[in-house]
Amino acid sequence: MSERRKALRSRSLLGGMIAFNRRSSTMDCQVRNISADGAKLSFCNTATVPDRFEVTIGQRERSYEARIIWRRPEEAGVQFLAECQQAVAVPLVWARRLRRCEDEKARLRRRIAELTDSPIA
C-alpha cells in the first residue's frame, strides 16, 4: 500500500473536541495521530459527524477547520483546511448560560424602563 499523505504523521493521544452547526453542537474525540495537514480522530460514532467541522486540540491550544477524508464506524481521517483564529471553542453549556444571562438582562432593562417612565405615586 502506498503512502498518500503529504506530511508525516506522528502518533498521539490528545483530547479534542469538534464543533458544528455554528458551534451549537459539540462532541469529544481523541486525536490518534497528527501532522501539519491533518489527523486521525476517534469518536464513539462517526455517523453523527458532518463532513466539515471545527476541531479543537486543547493541549496544543489550536483549532482547525477540518473536513473528513475517510470514515469508519469509530474513527475518521481529517484534512485541516485552515487554522481558526479562536484557539478554543466555547462549550455549549457556557453559550446557553450566556444566552440566559442576556435574556435576563434585557428583561431587567425593560422593567427599569417601566418603573422610571411611570409617574411616582
C-alpha positions in Angstrom: 0.0 0.0 0.0 1.5 3.4 -1.0 1.6 6.3 1.4 -0.7 9.1 0.1 -0.1 11.7 2.9 1.9 14.8 2.0 3.2 15.2 5.6 4.4 12.6 8.0 2.0 12.0 10.9 3.2 11.4 14.5 1.3 9.2 16.9 -0.6 11.0 19.7 -3.2 10.5 22.3 -4.6 14.0 22.7 -8.1 15.1 23.8 -10.1 17.0 21.3 -13.5 18.4 20.7 -15.3 19.0 17.4 -18.0 21.7 16.9 -20.5 22.0 14.1 -23.9 23.6 13.4 -22.4 27.0 14.1 -20.9 25.7 17.3 -24.3 24.7 18.7 -23.3 21.0 18.7 -20.1 19.6 20.1 -18.6 16.1 20.5 -15.5 14.9 22.3 -12.9 13.0 20.4 -9.3 11.7 20.6 -6.5 12.7 18.3 -4.7 9.4 17.5 -2.1 10.8 15.1 -1.5 14.3 13.7 0.5 16.2 11.1 0.5 19.7 9.8 -2.1 18.8 7.2 -4.5 16.5 9.1 -5.2 13.9 11.8 -6.9 10.7 12.7 -9.7 11.2 15.2 -11.5 8.6 17.3 -15.2 9.0 18.2 -17.9 7.0 19.8 -19.8 7.0 16.5 -18.9 8.9 13.3 -22.4 8.5 11.8 -23.5 11.8 13.5 -20.4 13.7 12.5 -20.8 16.0 9.5 -18.3 16.2 6.6 -17.0 19.6 7.8 -16.5 20.9 11.3 -14.1 22.7 13.6 -11.7 20.6 15.7 -10.1 21.9 18.8 -7.0 20.3 20.4 -6.8 21.9 23.9 -3.4 20.6 24.8 -1.9 22.3 21.7 -4.1 25.3 22.0 -5.1 25.0 18.4 -8.4 24.9 16.4 -8.8 24.0 12.8 -11.5 23.9 10.2 -11.4 20.3 9.0 -13.1 18.0 6.5 -13.4 14.3 6.6 -11.3 12.4 4.1 -12.3 8.9 5.2 -14.5 7.4 7.9 -15.0 4.2 9.8 -17.6 3.4 12.5 -15.5 4.8 15.3 -12.7 6.8 13.6 -12.1 9.3 10.8 -9.3 10.8 8.9 -9.5 14.6 8.5 -7.7 17.2 6.5 -7.1 20.6 8.1 -8.4 23.3 5.8 -7.3 26.3 7.9 -6.4 27.2 11.4 -9.1 29.1 13.2 -8.4 32.4 14.9 -10.2 31.4 18.1 -8.0 28.9 20.0 -10.7 27.2 22.0 -14.3 26.5 21.1 -16.9 27.8 23.7 -18.6 24.9 25.4 -22.3 24.6 24.7 -23.1 24.9 28.5 -21.4 28.3 28.6 -23.1 29.5 25.4 -26.5 28.6 26.9 -25.7 30.3 30.2 -24.6 33.4 28.4 -27.9 33.4 26.4 -29.9 33.1 29.6 -28.0 36.0 31.2 -28.5 38.2 28.1 -32.3 37.4 28.2 -32.5 38.3 31.9 -30.5 41.5 31.4 -32.9 42.6 28.6 -35.9 41.7 30.9 -34.4 43.8 33.8 -33.7 46.8 31.5 -37.4 46.7 30.3 -38.6 46.6 33.9 -36.3 49.5 34.9 -37.6 51.5 31.9 -41.2 50.7 33.0 -40.5 51.9 36.6 -38.7 55.1 35.6 -41.2 56.1 32.9 -44.2 55.8 35.1 -45.2 58.6 37.5 -44.2 58.3 41.1 -47.2 57.5 43.3 
